């Protein structure tokens, strides 16, 4: 903890939140990452400043790229991949649960059976919530802990709505079916967005690469000069 004092409080809190989202794959000692990143950033800044031409220009740019780039690679990118996996787990998990709720016997027991059959992070979180409810913990504290560990907002809200329906004795199967429809639509929309984003980036790169060629073709005298 002492190593975190040299960093901005906002930076430490943000990385702690991202680290919690990574769960078991997160860093056990976050201050080590923070200190190493800061040290390497300083080294890059000083090296660029004194070794490169126009070092005063490149030093801050390269330092900022490394500072935020390493965070993106070690946290944001991994969280994004985890979100995709969690979304697929949620669709599979709750579709199985809808089938198992046909007789409406004991919802808690049905949930436990599905958790035992379907392996994954989502099943572990659901099982933890069931245990907390059985031990009489307050729902607010349970969902606060859940919010700290699940980065996918849609999956988190789905879990909250399901367990509200469970504790309020409302029709859980009907609630599940509605939530699953929304989750499938969300996944489709997200996929379309990723496709459009990919095409846009390819178009942008193509323009950047082709622009010099077009300029040369339109004005060949540039090469001769």
Secondary structure as UniProt FT lines:
FT   HELIX           2..6
FT   HELIX           9..21
FT   HELIX           23..25
FT   HELIX           30..51
FT   TURN            53..54
FT   HELIX           55..71
FT   HELIX           72..76
FT   HELIX           77..100
FT   HELIX           107..117
FT   HELIX           121..134
FT   TURN            135..136
FT   HELIX           139..149
FT   HELIX           153..167
FT   TURN            168..169
FT   HELIX           172..218
FT   HELIX           221..224
//
